Amino acid sequence: MNKKVCVIAGVGPGNGAAMAERFAKAGYSVALLARTPLFAEELAARIGEAHAYKCDVTDGDSVKNVFQEIRREQGEIDVVIYNAGSGAWGNVEEINSTVLESSWRVNTLGLLLVSQEVIPSMKQGRHGSIIVIGATASRRGGVRTAAFAPAKAAQRSLAESMAKYLWPHGIHVAVIIIDGVVDLPETRARLPEKSDDFFVKPSAVAETAYWLTQQPSSAWSFEVEARPFGENW
Protein backbone atom coordinates (compact mmCIF):
# COMPACT_ATOMS: atom_id res chain seq x y z
CA MET A 1 0.00 0.00 0.00
CA ASN A 2 1.41 3.39 -1.01
CA LYS A 3 2.03 5.90 1.74
CA LYS A 4 0.36 9.27 1.76
CA VAL A 5 2.69 12.04 0.62
CA CYS A 6 3.31 15.34 2.41
CA VAL A 7 5.31 18.11 0.75
CA ILE A 8 6.89 20.72 3.01
CA ALA A 9 7.96 23.81 1.08
CA GLY A 10 10.59 25.72 3.00
CA VAL A 11 12.53 23.34 5.23
CA GLY A 12 15.06 24.53 7.75
CA PRO A 13 15.64 24.24 11.49
CA GLY A 14 12.47 25.04 13.40
CA ASN A 15 8.98 24.71 12.00
CA GLY A 16 9.97 23.00 8.75
CA ALA A 17 11.99 20.31 10.47
CA ALA A 18 9.35 19.77 13.17
CA MET A 19 6.61 19.31 10.58
CA ALA A 20 8.72 16.87 8.61
CA GLU A 21 9.22 14.78 11.75
CA ARG A 22 5.53 14.95 12.70
CA PHE A 23 4.22 13.82 9.34
CA ALA A 24 6.87 11.11 9.00
CA LYS A 25 5.83 9.85 12.45
CA ALA A 26 2.24 9.70 11.21
CA GLY A 27 3.30 7.41 8.37
CA TYR A 28 3.60 9.89 5.52
CA SER A 29 6.31 9.87 2.92
CA VAL A 30 7.71 13.39 3.18
CA ALA A 31 9.19 15.60 0.46
CA LEU A 32 11.43 18.35 1.82
CA LEU A 33 11.83 21.41 -0.40
CA ALA A 34 14.58 23.96 0.18
CA ARG A 35 16.50 26.45 -1.92
CA THR A 36 19.76 25.09 -0.47
CA PRO A 37 19.00 21.48 0.45
CA LEU A 38 21.96 20.55 2.67
CA PHE A 39 19.96 20.75 5.91
CA ALA A 40 16.98 19.03 4.26
CA GLU A 41 19.23 16.19 3.09
CA GLU A 42 20.58 15.69 6.61
CA LEU A 43 17.04 15.80 8.02
CA ALA A 44 15.78 13.27 5.46
CA ALA A 45 18.57 10.88 6.37
CA ARG A 46 17.77 11.24 10.05
CA ILE A 47 14.00 10.73 10.00
CA GLY A 48 13.64 8.21 7.16
CA GLU A 49 10.69 8.05 4.74
CA ALA A 50 11.76 11.49 3.52
CA HIS A 51 13.45 12.87 0.44
CA ALA A 52 15.13 16.26 0.00
CA TYR A 53 14.70 18.33 -3.15
CA LYS A 54 16.28 21.57 -4.28
CA CYS A 55 13.58 24.06 -5.20
CA ASP A 56 13.23 27.82 -5.60
CA VAL A 57 9.55 28.43 -4.90
CA THR A 58 9.67 31.78 -6.73
CA ASP A 59 10.69 30.12 -10.00
CA GLY A 60 7.87 28.47 -11.96
CA ASP A 61 10.15 26.02 -13.80
CA SER A 62 11.88 24.97 -10.59
CA VAL A 63 8.53 24.31 -8.92
CA LYS A 64 7.10 22.41 -11.88
CA ASN A 65 10.20 20.23 -12.24
CA VAL A 66 10.40 19.32 -8.56
CA PHE A 67 6.74 18.33 -8.36
CA GLN A 68 7.15 16.09 -11.40
CA GLU A 69 10.09 14.46 -9.62
CA ILE A 70 8.13 14.02 -6.39
CA ARG A 71 5.26 12.32 -8.24
CA ARG A 72 7.64 9.94 -9.98
CA GLU A 73 9.42 9.00 -6.77
CA GLN A 74 6.69 9.19 -4.14
CA GLY A 75 3.30 9.41 -5.86
CA GLU A 76 0.45 11.90 -5.82
CA ILE A 77 0.49 14.48 -3.07
CA ASP A 78 -2.00 14.51 -0.21
CA VAL A 79 -0.72 17.41 1.90
CA VAL A 80 1.26 20.58 1.21
CA ILE A 81 2.67 22.65 4.07
CA TYR A 82 3.72 26.03 2.72
CA ASN A 83 6.39 27.14 5.17
CA ALA A 84 8.56 29.21 2.82
CA GLY A 85 8.91 32.78 4.01
CA SER A 86 11.04 35.88 3.67
CA GLY A 87 11.38 38.07 6.75
CA ALA A 88 13.08 41.27 5.60
CA TRP A 89 12.79 44.03 8.19
CA GLY A 90 12.84 47.79 7.80
CA ASN A 91 10.67 50.87 7.78
CA VAL A 92 9.28 52.44 4.63
CA GLU A 93 12.41 54.56 4.13
CA GLU A 94 14.83 51.72 4.75
CA ILE A 95 13.38 49.15 2.37
CA ASN A 96 13.46 49.38 -1.41
CA SER A 97 11.46 47.90 -4.25
CA THR A 98 13.75 44.88 -4.53
CA VAL A 99 13.22 43.96 -0.87
CA LEU A 100 9.45 44.36 -1.13
CA GLU A 101 9.24 42.34 -4.34
CA SER A 102 11.48 39.59 -2.99
CA SER A 103 9.31 39.21 0.12
CA TRP A 104 6.17 39.05 -2.00
CA ARG A 105 7.68 36.50 -4.37
CA VAL A 106 8.61 34.09 -1.58
CA ASN A 107 5.51 34.49 0.56
CA THR A 108 2.78 34.92 -2.05
CA LEU A 109 3.93 34.01 -5.55
CA GLY A 110 5.53 30.84 -4.23
CA LEU A 111 2.28 29.79 -2.58
CA LEU A 112 0.48 30.25 -5.89
CA LEU A 113 3.05 28.29 -7.91
CA VAL A 114 3.21 25.39 -5.44
CA SER A 115 -0.57 25.21 -5.01
CA GLN A 116 -1.22 25.16 -8.75
CA GLU A 117 0.96 22.06 -9.03
CA VAL A 118 -1.23 20.02 -6.64
CA ILE A 119 -4.73 21.43 -7.11
CA PRO A 120 -5.68 19.43 -10.26
CA SER A 121 -4.96 16.02 -8.73
CA MET A 122 -6.49 17.00 -5.38
CA LYS A 123 -9.64 18.19 -7.15
CA GLN A 124 -9.83 14.94 -9.09
CA GLY A 125 -9.55 12.91 -5.90
CA ARG A 126 -11.71 15.36 -3.91
CA HIS A 127 -9.17 15.16 -1.12
CA GLY A 128 -6.14 17.08 0.08
CA SER A 129 -4.82 19.77 2.40
CA ILE A 130 -2.83 22.94 1.77
CA ILE A 131 -1.66 24.46 5.05
CA VAL A 132 -0.02 27.90 4.98
CA ILE A 133 2.28 29.09 7.75
CA GLY A 134 1.34 32.73 8.20
CA ALA A 135 2.08 35.52 10.65
CA THR A 136 0.31 38.26 12.56
CA ALA A 137 2.04 40.68 10.18
CA SER A 138 -0.66 39.66 7.69
CA ARG A 139 -3.17 41.55 9.85
CA ARG A 140 -1.30 44.76 10.60
CA GLY A 141 1.67 46.75 9.42
CA GLY A 142 4.34 47.56 11.96
CA VAL A 143 7.00 50.24 11.65
CA ARG A 144 9.67 47.71 10.64
CA THR A 145 7.46 45.34 8.64
CA ALA A 146 7.00 47.62 5.63
CA ALA A 147 8.05 44.79 3.28
CA PHE A 148 7.08 41.72 5.31
CA ALA A 149 3.53 42.74 6.30
CA PRO A 150 2.26 43.47 2.75
CA ALA A 151 3.69 40.15 1.55
CA LYS A 152 2.09 38.15 4.36
CA ALA A 153 -1.20 40.03 3.93
CA ALA A 154 -1.21 39.11 0.24
CA GLN A 155 -0.40 35.52 1.17
CA ARG A 156 -3.30 35.34 3.59
CA SER A 157 -5.70 36.88 1.07
CA LEU A 158 -4.60 34.38 -1.58
CA ALA A 159 -5.13 31.52 0.88
CA GLU A 160 -8.62 32.80 1.71
CA SER A 161 -9.52 33.01 -1.98
CA MET A 162 -8.20 29.47 -2.43
CA ALA A 163 -10.19 28.18 0.54
CA LYS A 164 -13.47 29.60 -0.74
CA TYR A 165 -12.88 28.05 -4.16
CA LEU A 166 -11.33 24.73 -3.12
CA TRP A 167 -13.25 23.67 -0.01
CA PRO A 168 -16.27 22.60 -2.12
CA HIS A 169 -13.86 20.38 -4.08
CA GLY A 170 -12.75 18.57 -0.92
CA ILE A 171 -9.46 20.47 -0.49
CA HIS A 172 -8.84 21.92 2.94
CA VAL A 173 -6.91 25.20 2.74
CA ALA A 174 -5.99 26.69 6.10
CA VAL A 175 -3.61 29.22 7.61
CA ILE A 176 -1.70 29.03 10.89
CA ILE A 177 -1.04 32.54 12.18
CA ILE A 178 2.14 32.40 14.23
CA ASP A 179 2.22 35.18 16.82
CA GLY A 180 5.48 35.04 18.68
CA VAL A 181 9.17 34.24 18.45
CA VAL A 182 9.92 30.73 17.20
CA ASP A 183 12.20 28.73 19.48
CA LEU A 184 15.51 28.47 17.61
CA PRO A 185 19.13 28.59 18.80
CA GLU A 186 19.61 32.02 17.23
CA THR A 187 16.47 33.47 18.80
CA ARG A 188 17.48 32.06 22.19
CA ALA A 189 20.89 33.68 21.79
CA ARG A 190 19.34 37.00 20.79
CA LEU A 191 16.88 36.96 23.70
CA PRO A 192 18.78 35.26 26.53
CA GLU A 193 16.68 36.95 29.20
CA LYS A 194 13.45 35.34 28.00
CA SER A 195 12.03 32.30 29.77
CA ASP A 196 11.27 29.03 28.01
CA ASP A 197 7.53 29.72 27.83
CA PHE A 198 8.14 32.95 25.89
CA PHE A 199 8.95 31.05 22.70
CA VAL A 200 6.72 29.32 20.13
CA LYS A 201 7.69 25.63 20.05
CA PRO A 202 8.11 24.23 16.51
CA SER A 203 6.85 20.82 17.65
CA ALA A 204 3.62 22.45 18.84
CA VAL A 205 3.16 24.27 15.51
CA ALA A 206 3.71 20.95 13.74
CA GLU A 207 1.05 19.33 15.90
CA THR A 208 -1.40 22.08 14.92
CA ALA A 209 -0.59 21.61 11.23
CA TYR A 210 -1.14 17.86 11.49
CA TRP A 211 -4.43 18.38 13.37
CA LEU A 212 -5.71 20.65 10.60
CA THR A 213 -5.13 17.92 8.02
CA GLN A 214 -7.20 15.50 10.11
CA GLN A 215 -10.24 17.72 10.67
CA PRO A 216 -13.61 16.42 9.40
CA SER A 217 -14.88 18.50 6.50
CA SER A 218 -18.08 19.43 8.32
CA ALA A 219 -16.04 21.53 10.75
CA TRP A 220 -12.95 22.73 8.91
CA SER A 221 -10.95 25.66 10.27
CA PHE A 222 -9.58 28.29 7.91
CA GLU A 223 -7.41 30.25 10.33
CA VAL A 224 -5.95 29.24 13.67
CA GLU A 225 -3.50 31.15 15.85
CA ALA A 226 -0.39 29.77 17.50
CA ARG A 227 0.98 31.88 20.32
CA PRO A 228 2.45 31.31 23.78
CA PHE A 229 0.38 32.65 26.66
CA GLY A 230 2.83 35.44 27.39
CA GLU A 231 2.60 37.04 23.95
CA ASN A 232 0.71 40.36 23.88
CA TRP A 233 -2.36 40.33 21.62
Secondary structure, DSSP 8 states (H G I E B T S, - for coil): ----EEEEES--TTHHHHHHHHHHHTT-EEEEEESSTHHHHHHHHHHSSEEEEE--TT-HHHHHHHHHHHHHHH-S-SEEEE-------B-TTT--HHHHHHHHIIIIIHHHHHHHHHHHHHHHHT-EEEEEEEEGGGT---TTBTTHHHHHHHHHHHHHHHHHHHGGGTEEEEEEEE-S-B--HHHHHH-TTS-GGGSB-HHHHHHHHHHHHH--GGG--SEEEE--TTS--
